[in-house]
Amino acid sequence: MWVVKDRLEVGKTAESGTPLKGFAYILFRIERSQHRDDMDGLTTMNKPFDDSKTALISVCGGWIGQEHAS
């Protein structure tokens, strides 16, 4: 599976992939920056993000985001 031009594609290589069909999905882009000038605008994401974490924790038995000793 590959991300090509902000879409998921399936295939042996990114060049030979075809668009993923039959599934609903969301792609998140993670970027790193020394300084953000839009932090005030991100507050609208807090509740949906917290709700998502709560849902994952309930499904995965509480181990999401926790380190485990081997």
Residue frames as qw, qx, qy, qz and C-alpha x, y, z in Angstrom:
[[0.000, 0.892, 0.453, 0.000, 0.00, 0.00, 0.00],
 [0.459, 0.059, 0.058, 0.885, 1.29, 3.43, -0.95],
 [0.070, 0.831, 0.323, -0.447, 0.35, 7.08, -0.59],
 [0.413, 0.147, 0.461, 0.771, 0.53, 8.72, -4.01],
 [0.066, -0.334, -0.245, -0.908, -0.64, 12.31, -4.50],
 [0.328, -0.137, 0.469, -0.808, -2.51, 12.17, -1.16],
 [0.851, 0.011, -0.130, -0.509, -4.38, 8.96, -2.08],
 [0.610, -0.320, 0.724, -0.045, -3.94, 5.35, -1.02],
 [0.694, 0.453, -0.434, -0.355, -2.89, 3.02, -3.78],
 [0.823, -0.264, 0.500, -0.049, -2.25, -0.72, -3.76],
 [0.785, 0.581, -0.214, 0.013, 0.39, -2.54, -5.76],
 [0.891, -0.091, -0.115, 0.430, 3.90, -3.96, -5.62],
 [0.435, -0.051, -0.040, 0.898, 5.41, -0.49, -6.08],
 [0.103, 0.626, 0.294, -0.715, 4.15, 3.07, -5.82],
 [0.137, 0.375, -0.493, -0.773, 4.63, 3.43, -9.56],
 [0.246, -0.072, -0.875, -0.411, 2.51, 0.39, -10.42],
 [0.088, 0.290, 0.778, -0.551, -0.20, 0.96, -7.81],
 [0.171, -0.472, -0.586, -0.636, -3.86, 1.54, -8.47],
 [0.305, -0.397, 0.230, -0.835, -6.23, 3.59, -6.29],
 [0.003, 0.112, 0.924, -0.365, -7.67, 1.77, -3.28],
 [0.469, -0.200, -0.329, -0.795, -11.40, 1.23, -3.80],
 [0.675, -0.327, -0.628, -0.207, -14.18, -0.17, -1.65],
 [0.568, -0.392, -0.501, 0.522, -12.94, 1.28, 1.66],
 [0.099, -0.949, -0.084, -0.286, -13.55, 4.54, 3.45],
 [0.750, -0.197, -0.211, 0.595, -10.35, 5.98, 4.90],
 [0.065, -0.997, 0.024, -0.031, -8.73, 9.14, 6.20],
 [0.748, 0.231, -0.197, 0.591, -5.08, 10.04, 5.70],
 [0.361, -0.918, -0.038, 0.159, -3.34, 12.15, 8.30],
 [0.602, 0.583, -0.215, 0.501, -0.22, 14.09, 7.49],
 [0.637, -0.705, -0.089, 0.298, 2.27, 14.62, 10.30],
 [0.486, 0.691, -0.119, 0.522, 4.71, 17.46, 9.90],
 [0.632, -0.489, -0.252, 0.546, 7.36, 18.79, 12.23],
 [0.222, 0.797, 0.070, 0.558, 8.00, 22.47, 12.70],
 [0.408, 0.028, -0.470, 0.782, 10.07, 24.55, 15.11],
 [0.130, 0.220, 0.334, -0.907, 7.27, 27.10, 15.46],
 [0.053, 0.516, 0.809, 0.278, 3.52, 26.98, 14.87],
 [0.083, -0.011, 0.081, -0.993, 1.48, 30.11, 14.39],
 [0.548, -0.216, -0.454, -0.668, -1.86, 28.26, 14.30],
 [0.219, -0.038, -0.895, 0.386, -1.93, 26.64, 17.75],
 [0.333, 0.157, 0.402, -0.839, -5.01, 28.66, 18.77],
 [0.638, 0.213, -0.326, -0.665, -6.91, 27.20, 15.82],
 [0.428, 0.136, -0.893, -0.034, -6.14, 23.63, 16.85],
 [0.276, -0.063, 0.680, -0.677, -8.39, 23.80, 19.92],
 [0.739, 0.164, -0.040, -0.653, -11.36, 22.70, 17.79],
 [0.678, 0.261, -0.678, -0.111, -9.56, 19.37, 17.30],
 [0.111, -0.369, 0.772, -0.506, -9.20, 18.61, 21.03],
 [0.698, -0.004, 0.453, -0.554, -12.60, 16.99, 21.62],
 [0.881, 0.353, -0.183, -0.256, -12.63, 14.85, 18.44],
 [0.442, 0.513, -0.702, 0.221, -9.04, 13.79, 19.15],
 [0.277, -0.290, 0.736, -0.545, -9.83, 12.91, 22.77],
 [0.823, 0.126, 0.223, -0.508, -12.97, 11.02, 21.66],
 [0.772, 0.450, -0.438, -0.100, -10.87, 9.04, 19.17],
 [0.183, 0.447, -0.791, 0.375, -8.31, 8.14, 21.83],
 [0.547, -0.141, 0.572, -0.595, -11.08, 7.05, 24.22],
 [0.884, 0.265, -0.026, -0.384, -12.61, 4.83, 21.53],
 [0.617, 0.487, -0.612, 0.088, -9.24, 3.24, 20.69],
 [0.080, -0.385, 0.772, -0.500, -8.47, 2.60, 24.34],
 [0.717, -0.027, 0.414, -0.560, -11.84, 0.93, 24.90],
 [0.886, 0.362, -0.182, -0.227, -11.34, -1.34, 21.87],
 [0.618, 0.494, -0.559, 0.248, -7.68, -2.15, 22.49],
 [0.795, -0.407, -0.414, 0.177, -7.91, -2.82, 26.21],
 [0.365, -0.927, 0.008, 0.085, -6.14, 0.33, 27.37],
 [0.764, -0.273, 0.247, 0.530, -2.67, -0.30, 25.98],
 [0.470, 0.737, 0.208, 0.439, -2.66, 2.43, 23.29],
 [0.083, 0.872, -0.171, 0.451, 0.13, 4.90, 23.95],
 [0.662, -0.664, 0.327, -0.117, 1.67, 2.91, 26.78],
 [0.319, 0.583, -0.747, 0.001, 5.10, 1.32, 26.74],
 [0.957, -0.211, -0.024, -0.195, 5.34, -2.39, 27.45],
 [0.292, -0.632, 0.717, 0.035, 8.21, -4.27, 29.00],
 [0.712, 0.308, -0.568, -0.276, 9.32, -7.29, 26.97]]
